[in-house]
Amino acid sequence: MWQLLGKPHSIEKFLKLPVVSQAFFDHHLKISSRLNGIRKAKHGSCIISIKRMDSRHIFLDHKFELIASESPDVDVELDFKFLVAVVHDERKTHFHMRFPVEGMYDFKVFGGASESDSEFLCSFKVNCEEPKLRFEALPLVPEIGFGPCRVTERFGMKLVSKVTGLITIRGPDTIEIDFKVLKDIKVIAEMIHQTTPSSDLEEYISLKQHNDDLFITVGVPRNGEYVLKLHAKHRRSNKDFINVCNFLLMSEDPKKPRKPFESAGDLMIRQQLMNTLKTSKNPEDVQMAIDKLNKEDLPDDGWLTKAYERLEYLKLAKALRNGINRKNADVLEKAIQDAKQSSLSDKLNNYIREGEQMLQEADNNSMFILEMKRTTISEVHRYKKPKPVMYDVMKATYILLGEKPESLTTWDAIVYLMRMTSRNSLLYKVKQFDKNYIDPSTAQEVDRLLKTHTLEEAKASSAGVGTFFMWASDIIKPLTKVKKSTQPKKEQTTNGYKEEDTIHTTEKARRRYLHYIMRYQTGC
């Protein structure tokens, strides 16, 4: 009688209701999905929805527990963070859950005006009797969830397209996402995938911002799940971009029905993929095996996920090896950055460490040149009558960069080269320079030009010339050391330099001559 309901709940119905706290009502919330505290996951999936009864935004978070006592055979360690997609839709928040193993799950919702004052709101039990067949963890779990949220609103962005935070893309189609932007902000977009680097997905995003309209067109390269992240900042602000909105993109080909069973040919394709993953170190081989599996639309069973992970590893490792072998700073820096941003950074740690060590040991003088101001270079080529050291140092520099000595016979010829821009500029050529391909005769010619001067003399003529002197000297140092170490030792005499063997022979003759003189004088 004290339920104050027109139709009171029975004890059986009461025990099946969700557990709800006073804070749930204080924040004017309502469970908009079925009013049942024990949910059953269908095919490994379950959705729980909570609605805000007023226009106030509230921070909603969740916590998961797997009740192992009711699933004793489960020995899988689960990262529950990647099992739930929090999707915002107007005043509703939907928790899209997926389960890789069977069992009874305890799902709790927390919330508040902000993350710092979050408190318990309600809880449910979710019974999963059959796990999701093609389970994949979410590519990313953003703090603000998916779909427009209070951060989106704070930046003056209003979604006008009829889409939610969870978007289904049919095959090769593209999706239009339009916003009205009411504040002076700049917006950028990026796409995240479980195994594909974001740099490879840039071509599938088109973003246009005109006045107060923001148009985003997005597609995906293949079936799977992707996260579209939107970042924004005020145009006059010096602060970093902030994540303001996200969309979970789900794509699969609707024309291909699921296969109820696998034929002998299907099993052979799956076995080929398994063998390729175990034996091949070539990313092209792994990609071909993946394409075959996708073409036949075979169930994942975990091997396809492993294949994409292996493919990403091989691509990143190949890029790192390429940068290390070429000793190209640009290529190596990008490869290291991509590897560090990947989820496989731990497995690539040896390559990353080797690459970073190579960058640290790289030619420091090259960095000095690249940091040199253009005004410093302009100062050098403004000289009408340069000192001999200036001419010799700059001539040696351009010989190292591939110019023929006979084309550098005058200072005007060098000045002409120094005034070039873009890919022909001096700084660009130094940046692209590979010291592994120096011809010994080139190093000898450069050494001949530089050895008649000193570093102090070069610096005194011009700070820029001094930097180029250090750079050129450091480049040829290994070659000149090898050359000198393979030559016979020399000893300086009044007549110049003599070979050590000749000196040794001459000393023997001198001693023999003195021996004969002494015998002649003593009569012995």
Kinemage of the C-alpha trace (Angstrom):
@kinemage 1
@onewidth
@group {chain A} dominant
@subgroup {mainchain}
@vectorlist {calphas} color= white
{ca met a 1} P 0.000 0.000 0.000
{ca trp a 2} L 2.939 2.310 0.574
{ca gln a 3} L 4.146 2.018 -3.069
{ca leu a 4} L 1.727 4.834 -3.937
{ca leu a 5} L 1.092 3.228 -7.341
{ca gly a 6} L -2.239 2.655 -9.012
{ca lys a 7} L -1.095 -0.886 -9.754
{ca pro a 8} L 1.426 -1.969 -7.124
{ca his a 9} L 4.374 -4.220 -8.046
{ca ser a 10} L 4.405 -7.799 -6.937
{ca ile a 11} L 7.390 -9.013 -4.903
{ca glu a 12} L 8.632 -10.952 -7.958
{ca lys a 13} L 8.544 -7.834 -10.164
{ca phe a 14} L 10.093 -5.682 -7.447
{ca leu a 15} L 13.104 -8.005 -7.125
{ca lys a 16} L 13.700 -7.750 -10.867
{ca leu a 17} L 13.740 -3.936 -10.950
{ca pro a 18} L 17.057 -2.087 -11.401
{ca val a 19} L 18.732 -0.889 -8.223
{ca val a 20} L 18.322 2.905 -8.253
{ca ser a 21} L 19.779 5.492 -5.843
{ca gln a 22} L 18.306 8.776 -4.623
{ca ala a 23} L 20.863 10.637 -6.776
{ca phe a 24} L 19.245 9.066 -9.865
{ca phe a 25} L 16.050 10.987 -9.114
{ca asp a 26} L 17.881 14.116 -7.962
{ca his a 27} L 19.397 14.401 -11.452
{ca his a 28} L 15.964 13.910 -13.084
{ca leu a 29} L 16.891 10.700 -14.904
{ca lys a 30} L 14.715 7.943 -16.285
{ca ile a 31} L 15.418 4.461 -17.621
{ca ser a 32} L 14.040 4.693 -21.139
{ca ser a 33} L 14.714 1.094 -22.095
{ca arg a 34} L 12.841 -1.822 -20.515
{ca leu a 35} L 12.328 -1.371 -16.766
{ca asn a 36} L 14.070 -4.607 -15.929
{ca gly a 37} L 17.139 -4.956 -13.723
{ca ile a 38} L 18.156 -8.317 -15.209
{ca arg a 39} L 18.916 -8.040 -18.904
{ca lys a 40} L 19.675 -10.813 -21.347
{ca ala a 41} L 22.327 -10.248 -24.000
{ca lys a 42} L 21.166 -11.362 -27.435
{ca his a 43} L 23.966 -12.724 -29.584
{ca gly a 44} L 26.458 -11.174 -27.162
{ca ser a 45} L 24.965 -7.648 -27.332
{ca cys a 46} L 22.846 -5.544 -24.985
{ca ile a 47} L 21.713 -1.888 -24.845
{ca ile a 48} L 20.696 0.072 -21.743
{ca ser a 49} L 19.335 3.615 -22.218
{ca ile a 50} L 18.991 6.433 -19.692
{ca lys a 51} L 17.093 9.634 -20.425
{ca arg a 52} L 17.494 13.149 -18.986
{ca met a 53} L 14.081 14.604 -18.159
{ca asp a 54} L 15.357 18.213 -18.391
{ca ser a 55} L 17.871 20.077 -20.547
{ca arg a 56} L 20.729 19.863 -18.037
{ca his a 57} L 23.776 17.879 -19.120
{ca ile a 58} L 25.049 15.240 -16.759
{ca phe a 59} L 28.264 13.279 -16.825
{ca leu a 60} L 27.530 9.544 -17.118
{ca asp a 61} L 30.079 6.785 -16.669
{ca his a 62} L 29.919 3.057 -16.013
{ca lys a 63} L 31.632 0.221 -14.230
{ca phe a 64} L 31.652 -3.472 -15.103
{ca glu a 65} L 32.214 -6.616 -13.105
{ca leu a 66} L 32.117 -10.217 -14.308
{ca ile a 67} L 30.585 -12.437 -11.686
{ca ala a 68} L 32.879 -15.435 -12.110
{ca ser a 69} L 30.972 -17.593 -9.615
{ca glu a 70} L 28.195 -17.915 -12.173
{ca ser a 71} L 30.647 -18.575 -15.004
{ca pro a 72} L 33.329 -20.857 -13.493
{ca asp a 73} L 34.861 -21.866 -16.835
{ca val a 74} L 35.809 -18.304 -17.798
{ca asp a 75} L 39.533 -17.636 -17.481
{ca val a 76} L 39.730 -14.686 -19.847
{ca glu a 77} L 41.031 -11.353 -18.568
{ca leu a 78} L 38.691 -8.706 -19.941
{ca asp a 79} L 39.312 -5.001 -20.355
{ca phe a 80} L 35.741 -3.847 -19.757
{ca lys a 81} L 36.660 -0.358 -20.899
{ca phe a 82} L 36.518 -1.527 -24.524
{ca leu a 83} L 33.255 -3.461 -24.168
{ca val a 84} L 30.888 -0.488 -23.969
{ca ala a 85} L 30.198 2.338 -26.414
{ca val a 86} L 28.572 5.320 -24.686
{ca val a 87} L 26.367 6.951 -27.346
{ca his a 88} L 24.600 10.310 -26.829
{ca asp a 89} L 21.333 10.995 -28.658
{ca glu a 90} L 19.584 14.269 -27.777
{ca arg a 91} L 18.650 13.778 -24.110
{ca lys a 92} L 19.355 10.058 -24.050
{ca thr a 93} L 22.538 8.154 -23.332
{ca his a 94} L 22.751 4.598 -24.692
{ca phe a 95} L 25.231 2.046 -23.354
{ca his a 96} L 25.953 -0.397 -26.208
{ca met a 97} L 27.537 -3.498 -24.624
{ca arg a 98} L 29.285 -6.440 -26.260
{ca phe a 99} L 30.509 -9.611 -24.602
{ca pro a 100} L 33.279 -11.937 -25.812
{ca val a 101} L 32.585 -14.627 -23.172
{ca glu a 102} L 29.492 -15.952 -21.476
{ca gly a 103} L 28.697 -15.134 -17.868
{ca met a 104} L 26.726 -12.878 -15.578
{ca tyr a 105} L 27.851 -9.247 -15.672
{ca asp a 106} L 27.231 -6.534 -13.091
{ca phe a 107} L 26.724 -3.175 -14.858
{ca lys a 108} L 26.750 -0.004 -12.732
{ca val a 109} L 26.115 3.570 -13.859
{ca phe a 110} L 27.706 6.588 -12.188
{ca gly a 111} L 27.135 10.271 -12.889
{ca gly a 112} L 27.031 13.834 -11.733
{ca ala a 113} L 27.369 17.447 -12.777
{ca ser a 114} L 31.041 16.716 -13.497
{ca glu a 115} L 33.426 13.776 -13.466
{ca ser a 116} L 34.852 14.838 -10.089
{ca asp a 117} L 31.501 14.647 -8.222
{ca ser a 118} L 30.291 11.442 -9.876
{ca glu a 119} L 28.183 9.155 -7.656
{ca phe a 120} L 26.342 5.855 -7.976
{ca leu a 121} L 23.055 6.129 -9.913
{ca cys a 122} L 21.794 2.668 -10.827
{ca ser a 123} L 22.870 -0.910 -11.565
{ca phe a 124} L 21.792 -3.856 -13.700
{ca lys a 125} L 22.713 -7.477 -14.198
{ca val a 126} L 23.351 -8.685 -17.747
{ca asn a 127} L 23.222 -12.391 -18.487
{ca cys a 128} L 25.211 -13.436 -21.554
{ca glu a 129} L 24.526 -17.058 -22.498
{ca glu a 130} L 26.015 -16.850 -25.995
{ca pro a 131} L 28.991 -14.515 -26.588
{ca lys a 132} L 29.324 -12.319 -29.649
{ca leu a 133} L 30.469 -14.481 -32.579
{ca arg a 134} L 32.573 -11.835 -34.293
{ca phe a 135} L 33.822 -9.971 -31.278
{ca glu a 136} L 36.010 -6.926 -31.736
{ca ala a 137} L 37.034 -4.487 -29.030
{ca leu a 138} L 36.184 -0.852 -29.704
{ca pro a 139} L 38.928 0.979 -31.617
{ca leu a 140} L 38.806 3.804 -29.068
{ca val a 141} L 36.848 4.707 -25.947
{ca pro a 142} L 36.737 8.535 -25.800
{ca glu a 143} L 36.066 10.202 -22.461
{ca ile a 144} L 33.194 12.263 -23.892
{ca gly a 145} L 31.569 9.246 -25.593
{ca phe a 146} L 30.030 9.234 -29.067
{ca gly a 147} L 27.688 11.824 -30.495
{ca pro a 148} L 27.151 15.496 -29.556
{ca cys a 149} L 27.704 16.208 -25.863
{ca arg a 150} L 28.116 19.196 -23.549
{ca val a 151} L 31.654 19.848 -24.884
{ca thr a 152} L 30.202 20.049 -28.416
{ca glu a 153} L 27.614 22.510 -27.146
{ca arg a 154} L 30.239 24.562 -25.277
{ca phe a 155} L 32.113 25.137 -28.545
{ca gly a 156} L 28.944 26.340 -30.267
{ca met a 157} L 28.512 23.276 -32.523
{ca lys a 158} L 25.029 22.010 -33.277
{ca leu a 159} L 24.458 18.806 -35.252
{ca val a 160} L 21.954 19.321 -38.084
{ca ser a 161} L 22.332 15.968 -39.858
{ca lys a 162} L 19.926 13.223 -38.883
{ca val a 163} L 22.619 10.950 -37.477
{ca thr a 164} L 23.518 9.740 -34.000
{ca gly a 165} L 26.834 8.964 -32.382
{ca leu a 166} L 26.671 5.474 -33.893
{ca ile a 167} L 26.596 5.468 -37.698
{ca thr a 168} L 26.235 2.466 -39.986
{ca ile a 169} L 27.920 2.744 -43.393
{ca arg a 170} L 26.738 0.394 -46.111
{ca gly a 171} L 29.697 -0.911 -48.083
{ca pro a 172} L 31.531 1.755 -50.099
{ca asp a 173} L 28.966 4.508 -49.350
{ca thr a 174} L 29.902 7.773 -47.667
{ca ile a 175} L 28.112 9.617 -44.872
{ca glu a 176} L 27.444 13.357 -44.631
{ca ile a 177} L 27.718 14.936 -41.173
{ca asp a 178} L 26.774 18.622 -40.996
{ca phe a 179} L 27.063 21.080 -38.113
{ca lys a 180} L 26.050 24.657 -37.509
{ca val a 181} L 29.003 26.439 -35.889
{ca leu a 182} L 27.929 29.417 -33.796
{ca lys a 183} L 31.390 30.394 -32.510
{ca asp a 184} L 34.641 31.417 -34.189
{ca ile a 185} L 36.414 28.063 -33.967
{ca lys a 186} L 38.592 25.877 -36.156
{ca val a 187} L 37.720 22.182 -36.485
{ca ile a 188} L 39.936 19.281 -37.595
{ca ala a 189} L 39.089 15.586 -37.961
{ca glu a 190} L 40.914 12.267 -37.691
{ca met a 191} L 39.891 8.621 -37.979
{ca ile a 192} L 40.973 5.831 -35.644
{ca his a 193} L 41.049 2.107 -36.435
{ca gln a 194} L 42.192 -0.871 -34.381
{ca thr a 195} L 45.089 -1.740 -36.718
{ca thr a 196} L 45.285 0.843 -39.525
{ca pro a 197} L 47.377 3.989 -38.829
{ca ser a 198} L 45.381 7.231 -38.859
{ca ser a 199} L 47.683 8.637 -41.566
{ca asp a 200} L 46.411 5.938 -43.963
{ca leu a 201} L 42.781 6.986 -43.317
{ca glu a 202} L 43.129 10.720 -43.990
{ca glu a 203} L 42.032 10.332 -47.622
{ca tyr a 204} L 38.630 9.009 -46.471
{ca ile a 205} L 37.756 12.243 -44.642
{ca ser a 206} L 36.678 15.500 -46.278
{ca leu a 207} L 36.096 18.519 -44.025
{ca lys a 208} L 34.903 21.918 -45.255
{ca gln a 209} L 34.184 24.876 -42.995
{ca his a 210} L 32.436 27.892 -44.509
{ca asn a 211} L 31.070 30.731 -42.357
{ca asp a 212} L 28.836 29.005 -39.794
{ca asp a 213} L 28.528 25.706 -41.713
{ca leu a 214} L 30.718 22.646 -41.205
{ca phe a 215} L 30.434 19.823 -43.755
{ca ile a 216} L 32.114 16.464 -43.151
{ca thr a 217} L 32.073 13.594 -45.642
{ca val a 218} L 33.463 10.292 -44.411
{ca gly a 219} L 33.898 6.786 -45.802
{ca val a 220} L 35.912 3.733 -44.784
{ca pro a 221} L 38.398 1.574 -46.732
{ca arg a 222} L 36.977 -1.784 -45.652
{ca asn a 223} L 34.483 -3.431 -43.321
{ca gly a 224} L 34.958 -2.938 -39.601
{ca glu a 225} L 34.632 -0.296 -36.901
{ca tyr a 226} L 36.184 3.173 -36.985
{ca val a 227} L 36.079 6.208 -34.748
{ca leu a 228} L 35.752 9.679 -36.294
{ca lys a 229} L 37.171 12.249 -33.857
{ca leu a 230} L 36.479 15.973 -34.164
{ca his a 231} L 38.839 18.424 -32.435
{ca ala a 232} L 38.300 22.163 -32.119
{ca lys a 233} L 39.818 25.295 -30.663
{ca his a 234} L 39.048 29.004 -30.801
{ca arg a 235} L 40.861 30.615 -33.716
{ca arg a 236} L 42.580 33.259 -31.597
{ca ser a 237} L 43.570 30.814 -28.883
{ca asn a 238} L 47.106 29.486 -28.441
{ca lys a 239} L 45.836 26.400 -26.623
{ca asp a 240} L 45.811 22.888 -28.094
{ca phe a 241} L 42.839 21.370 -29.917
{ca ile a 242} L 40.196 19.715 -27.711
{ca asn a 243} L 38.145 16.626 -28.553
{ca val a 244} L 34.596 17.987 -28.978
{ca cys a 245} L 32.660 15.175 -30.647
{ca asn a 246} L 33.089 11.564 -31.810
{ca phe a 247} L 31.234 9.143 -34.054
{ca leu a 248} L 31.479 5.359 -34.072
{ca leu a 249} L 31.356 4.183 -37.688
{ca met a 250} L 30.276 0.575 -38.303
{ca ser a 251} L 30.625 -0.810 -41.812
{ca glu a 252} L 29.872 -4.133 -43.419
{ca asp a 253} L 28.735 -5.254 -46.853
{ca pro a 254} L 24.946 -5.848 -46.667
{ca lys a 255} L 24.896 -7.736 -49.976
{ca lys a 256} L 26.901 -10.682 -48.644
{ca pro a 257} L 24.902 -13.092 -46.473
{ca arg a 258} L 26.690 -14.816 -43.625
{ca lys a 259} L 27.891 -18.297 -44.463
{ca pro a 260} L 26.207 -20.972 -42.316
{ca phe a 261} L 29.175 -23.354 -42.725
{ca glu a 262} L 32.660 -23.540 -44.198
{ca ser a 263} L 33.594 -25.623 -47.212
{ca ala a 264} L 36.908 -27.410 -47.734
{ca gly a 265} L 38.060 -24.430 -49.823
{ca asp a 266} L 37.162 -22.047 -46.992
{ca leu a 267} L 39.157 -24.116 -44.525
{ca met a 268} L 42.123 -24.064 -46.901
{ca ile a 269} L 41.980 -20.234 -47.121
{ca arg a 270} L 41.861 -19.991 -43.326
{ca gln a 271} L 44.815 -22.409 -43.040
{ca gln a 272} L 46.785 -20.314 -45.551
{ca leu a 273} L 46.195 -17.227 -43.427
{ca met a 274} L 47.379 -19.049 -40.305
{ca asn a 275} L 50.515 -20.296 -42.068
{ca thr a 276} L 51.252 -16.841 -43.487
{ca leu a 277} L 51.030 -15.267 -40.043
{ca lys a 278} L 53.449 -17.830 -38.635
{ca thr a 279} L 56.060 -17.784 -41.412
{ca ser a 280} L 55.952 -14.641 -43.564
{ca lys a 281} L 57.648 -11.354 -42.719
{ca asn a 282} L 56.326 -9.691 -45.869
{ca pro a 283} L 53.318 -7.375 -45.302
{ca glu a 284} L 52.177 -7.936 -48.907
{ca asp a 285} L 51.761 -11.683 -48.241
{ca val a 286} L 49.690 -11.024 -45.125
{ca gln a 287} L 47.530 -8.482 -46.993
{ca met a 288} L 46.827 -11.017 -49.768
{ca ala a 289} L 45.789 -13.654 -47.216
{ca ile a 290} L 43.488 -11.143 -45.487
{ca asp a 291} L 41.915 -10.127 -48.808
{ca lys a 292} L 41.149 -13.779 -49.600
{ca leu a 293} L 39.487 -14.270 -46.222
{ca asn a 294} L 37.422 -11.088 -46.606
{ca lys a 295} L 36.451 -11.978 -50.175
{ca glu a 296} L 34.921 -15.245 -49.011
{ca asp a 297} L 33.359 -13.478 -45.998
{ca leu a 298} L 34.560 -16.142 -43.576
{ca pro a 299} L 34.001 -15.752 -39.819
{ca asp a 300} L 36.840 -14.106 -37.935
{ca asp a 301} L 37.385 -16.575 -35.090
{ca gly a 302} L 40.196 -14.308 -33.915
{ca trp a 303} L 42.568 -15.005 -36.805
{ca leu a 304} L 41.520 -11.999 -38.879
{ca thr a 305} L 42.118 -9.679 -35.928
{ca lys a 306} L 45.562 -11.235 -35.433
{ca ala a 307} L 46.242 -10.838 -39.143
{ca tyr a 308} L 45.491 -7.103 -39.103
{ca glu a 309} L 47.691 -6.714 -36.035
{ca arg a 310} L 50.500 -8.658 -37.741
{ca leu a 311} L 50.059 -6.567 -40.891
{ca glu a 312} L 50.386 -3.323 -38.949
{ca tyr a 313} L 53.470 -4.649 -37.134
{ca leu a 314} L 55.190 -5.650 -40.383
{ca lys a 315} L 54.412 -2.296 -42.021
{ca leu a 316} L 55.715 -0.305 -39.061
{ca ala a 317} L 58.800 -2.512 -38.699
{ca lys a 318} L 59.523 -2.184 -42.426
{ca ala a 319} L 59.263 1.615 -42.247
{ca leu a 320} L 61.616 1.699 -39.239
{ca arg a 321} L 64.160 -0.576 -40.943
{ca asn a 322} L 63.951 1.543 -44.079
{ca gly a 323} L 64.670 4.730 -42.120
{ca ile a 324} L 67.526 3.090 -40.204
{ca asn a 325} L 69.150 1.602 -43.306
{ca arg a 326} L 68.829 4.796 -45.343
{ca lys a 327} L 69.863 6.921 -42.351
{ca asn a 328} L 67.308 9.455 -43.503
{ca ala a 329} L 66.203 11.657 -40.600
{ca asp a 330} L 62.823 12.582 -42.157
{ca val a 331} L 61.838 8.984 -42.931
{ca leu a 332} L 63.113 7.737 -39.573
{ca glu a 333} L 61.375 10.420 -37.495
{ca lys a 334} L 57.997 9.683 -39.136
{ca ala a 335} L 58.472 5.921 -38.718
{ca ile a 336} L 59.310 6.336 -35.022
{ca gln a 337} L 56.308 8.623 -34.478
{ca asp a 338} L 53.921 6.155 -36.192
{ca ala a 339} L 55.358 3.252 -34.176
{ca lys a 340} L 55.014 5.094 -30.859
{ca gln a 341} L 51.379 6.012 -31.599
{ca ser a 342} L 50.558 2.404 -32.460
{ca ser a 343} L 49.180 -0.089 -29.958
{ca leu a 344} L 52.144 -2.285 -30.944
{ca ser a 345} L 54.775 0.136 -29.656
{ca asp a 346} L 55.976 -2.360 -27.022
{ca lys a 347} L 56.678 -5.020 -29.654
{ca leu a 348} L 58.533 -2.463 -31.795
{ca asn a 349} L 60.561 -1.154 -28.878
{ca asn a 350} L 63.921 -2.478 -30.158
{ca tyr a 351} L 63.455 -0.824 -33.556
{ca ile a 352} L 62.307 2.420 -31.918
{ca arg a 353} L 65.303 2.457 -29.571
{ca glu a 354} L 67.735 1.817 -32.431
{ca gly a 355} L 66.149 4.541 -34.541
{ca glu a 356} L 66.200 7.093 -31.714
{ca gln a 357} L 69.845 6.276 -30.978
{ca met a 358} L 70.691 6.809 -34.645
{ca leu a 359} L 68.936 10.180 -34.615
{ca gln a 360} L 70.854 11.185 -31.500
{ca glu a 361} L 74.130 10.181 -33.108
{ca ala a 362} L 73.210 11.905 -36.371
{ca asp a 363} L 75.317 14.726 -37.691
{ca asn a 364} L 74.759 17.563 -35.218
{ca asn a 365} L 76.234 20.038 -37.658
{ca ser a 366} L 73.462 19.201 -40.125
{ca met a 367} L 71.014 20.311 -37.452
{ca phe a 368} L 72.957 23.563 -37.047
{ca ile a 369} L 72.619 24.193 -40.778
{ca leu a 370} L 68.910 23.337 -40.849
{ca glu a 371} L 68.301 25.699 -37.923
{ca met a 372} L 70.332 28.416 -39.638
{ca lys a 373} L 68.300 31.465 -40.617
{ca arg a 374} L 67.962 32.315 -44.286
{ca thr a 375} L 69.395 35.737 -43.497
{ca thr a 376} L 72.669 34.041 -42.486
{ca ile a 377} L 72.894 32.281 -45.849
{ca ser a 378} L 71.944 35.506 -47.628
{ca glu a 379} L 74.776 37.218 -45.776
{ca val a 380} L 77.267 34.747 -47.285
{ca his a 381} L 76.228 35.141 -50.919
{ca arg a 382} L 76.084 38.965 -50.637
{ca tyr a 383} L 79.892 39.168 -50.602
{ca lys a 384} L 81.199 40.537 -53.894
{ca lys a 385} L 84.815 39.662 -53.193
{ca pro a 386} L 84.852 36.753 -50.733
{ca lys a 387} L 87.899 35.663 -48.789
{ca pro a 388} L 89.616 32.508 -50.076
{ca val a 389} L 88.316 30.499 -47.112
{ca met a 390} L 84.708 31.434 -47.979
{ca tyr a 391} L 85.092 30.362 -51.587
{ca asp a 392} L 86.835 27.079 -50.707
{ca val a 393} L 84.338 26.118 -47.974
{ca met a 394} L 81.239 26.805 -50.073
{ca lys a 395} L 82.804 25.076 -53.084
{ca ala a 396} L 83.552 22.035 -50.892
{ca thr a 397} L 79.947 22.105 -49.599
{ca tyr a 398} L 78.432 22.051 -53.081
{ca ile a 399} L 80.837 19.330 -54.247
{ca leu a 400} L 79.557 17.159 -51.386
{ca leu a 401} L 75.982 17.939 -52.447
{ca gly a 402} L 76.660 16.607 -55.949
{ca glu a 403} L 77.821 19.597 -57.997
{ca lys a 404} L 80.744 19.029 -60.357
{ca pro a 405} L 83.955 20.905 -59.422
{ca glu a 406} L 84.351 22.289 -62.954
{ca ser a 407} L 80.996 24.098 -62.606
{ca leu a 408} L 82.178 25.893 -59.452
{ca thr a 409} L 85.222 27.710 -60.804
{ca thr a 410} L 83.889 31.182 -59.914
{ca trp a 411} L 82.221 32.754 -56.886
{ca asp a 412} L 79.332 33.913 -59.100
{ca ala a 413} L 78.534 30.269 -59.898
{ca ile a 414} L 78.318 29.468 -56.182
{ca val a 415} L 76.198 32.553 -55.450
{ca tyr a 416} L 73.803 31.488 -58.235
{ca leu a 417} L 73.320 28.107 -56.531
{ca met a 418} L 72.872 29.680 -53.081
{ca arg a 419} L 70.023 31.847 -54.367
{ca met a 420} L 67.986 28.857 -55.548
{ca thr a 421} L 64.770 27.997 -53.682
{ca ser a 422} L 62.406 25.090 -53.059
{ca arg a 423} L 63.915 21.658 -53.830
{ca asn a 424} L 67.044 23.258 -55.238
{ca ser a 425} L 67.720 25.307 -52.115
{ca leu a 426} L 70.838 24.752 -50.063
{ca leu a 427} L 68.908 23.871 -46.887
{ca tyr a 428} L 66.726 21.342 -48.687
{ca lys a 429} L 69.749 19.606 -50.227
{ca val a 430} L 71.488 19.396 -46.848
{ca lys a 431} L 68.306 17.944 -45.323
{ca gln a 432} L 68.085 15.246 -48.014
{ca phe a 433} L 71.826 14.542 -48.051
{ca asp a 434} L 72.852 10.903 -47.531
{ca lys a 435} L 76.474 10.594 -46.421
{ca asn a 436} L 76.537 6.859 -47.201
{ca tyr a 437} L 76.966 7.545 -50.917
{ca ile a 438} L 80.066 9.751 -50.919
{ca asp a 439} L 82.612 8.870 -53.571
{ca pro a 440} L 86.193 8.591 -52.188
{ca ser a 441} L 87.461 10.946 -54.885
{ca thr a 442} L 84.826 13.504 -53.806
{ca ala a 443} L 85.965 13.246 -50.193
{ca gln a 444} L 89.590 13.685 -51.339
{ca glu a 445} L 88.730 16.846 -53.293
{ca val a 446} L 86.800 18.302 -50.339
{ca asp a 447} L 89.691 17.471 -47.993
{ca arg a 448} L 92.102 19.279 -50.355
{ca leu a 449} L 89.950 22.426 -50.248
{ca leu a 450} L 89.466 22.448 -46.480
{ca lys a 451} L 92.879 21.437 -45.150
{ca thr a 452} L 94.454 24.758 -46.171
{ca his a 453} L 92.131 26.545 -43.722
{ca thr a 454} L 91.173 26.273 -40.062
{ca leu a 455} L 87.785 26.350 -38.340
{ca glu a 456} L 88.725 29.598 -36.583
{ca glu a 457} L 89.564 31.164 -39.940
{ca ala a 458} L 86.222 30.042 -41.391
{ca lys a 459} L 84.260 31.357 -38.396
{ca ala a 460} L 86.119 34.666 -38.530
{ca ser a 461} L 85.074 35.162 -42.153
{ca ser a 462} L 81.377 34.366 -41.481
{ca ala a 463} L 79.334 32.445 -38.899
{ca gly a 464} L 77.554 30.618 -41.730
{ca val a 465} L 80.803 29.644 -43.428
{ca gly a 466} L 82.063 28.316 -40.086
{ca thr a 467} L 78.994 26.069 -39.787
{ca phe a 468} L 79.435 24.704 -43.311
{ca phe a 469} L 83.149 24.118 -42.584
{ca met a 470} L 82.218 21.969 -39.546
{ca trp a 471} L 79.576 20.099 -41.527
{ca ala a 472} L 81.806 19.279 -44.494
{ca ser a 473} L 84.749 18.325 -42.257
{ca asp a 474} L 82.592 16.002 -40.190
{ca ile a 475} L 81.138 14.345 -43.311
{ca ile a 476} L 84.520 13.425 -44.834
{ca lys a 477} L 86.247 12.591 -41.531
{ca pro a 478} L 85.493 8.812 -41.624
{ca leu a 479} L 86.753 8.515 -45.220
{ca thr a 480} L 89.954 10.460 -44.644
{ca lys a 481} L 90.675 8.449 -41.493
{ca val a 482} L 90.358 5.185 -43.403
{ca lys a 483} L 92.564 6.451 -46.144
{ca lys a 484} L 95.309 7.631 -43.798
{ca ser a 485} L 95.214 4.443 -41.727
{ca thr a 486} L 95.846 2.317 -44.839
{ca gln a 487} L 98.895 4.323 -45.893
{ca pro a 488} L 102.465 3.513 -44.725
{ca lys a 489} L 103.771 5.592 -41.826
{ca lys a 490} L 105.908 8.578 -42.785
{ca glu a 491} L 108.730 10.419 -41.074
{ca gln a 492} L 109.616 14.000 -41.888
{ca thr a 493} L 113.220 14.757 -42.883
{ca thr a 494} L 114.987 17.781 -44.287
{ca asn a 495} L 114.177 16.459 -47.754
{ca gly a 496} L 110.457 16.097 -47.079
{ca tyr a 497} L 108.531 12.852 -46.383
{ca lys a 498} L 110.077 9.403 -46.774
{ca glu a 499} L 108.445 6.008 -46.559
{ca glu a 500} L 109.159 4.152 -43.296
{ca asp a 501} L 110.645 1.182 -45.164
{ca thr a 502} L 113.021 3.515 -47.041
{ca ile a 503} L 114.045 5.209 -43.780
{ca his a 504} L 114.633 1.831 -42.173
{ca thr a 505} L 116.799 0.691 -45.099
{ca thr a 506} L 118.775 3.974 -45.118
{ca glu a 507} L 119.458 3.690 -41.373
{ca lys a 508} L 120.811 0.166 -41.872
{ca ala a 509} L 123.135 1.359 -44.657
{ca arg a 510} L 124.362 4.256 -42.517
{ca arg a 511} L 125.161 1.941 -39.613
{ca arg a 512} L 126.888 -0.530 -41.925
{ca tyr a 513} L 128.998 2.310 -43.396
{ca leu a 514} L 130.009 3.502 -39.909
{ca his a 515} L 130.902 -0.070 -38.983
{ca tyr a 516} L 133.271 -0.343 -41.944
{ca ile a 517} L 134.896 3.061 -41.145
{ca met a 518} L 135.509 1.988 -37.543
{ca arg a 519} L 137.085 -1.289 -38.648
{ca tyr a 520} L 139.305 0.581 -41.140
{ca gln a 521} L 140.466 3.103 -38.497
{ca thr a 522} L 141.208 0.515 -35.825
{ca gly a 523} L 142.632 -2.021 -38.221
{ca cys a 524} L 140.200 -4.632 -36.978
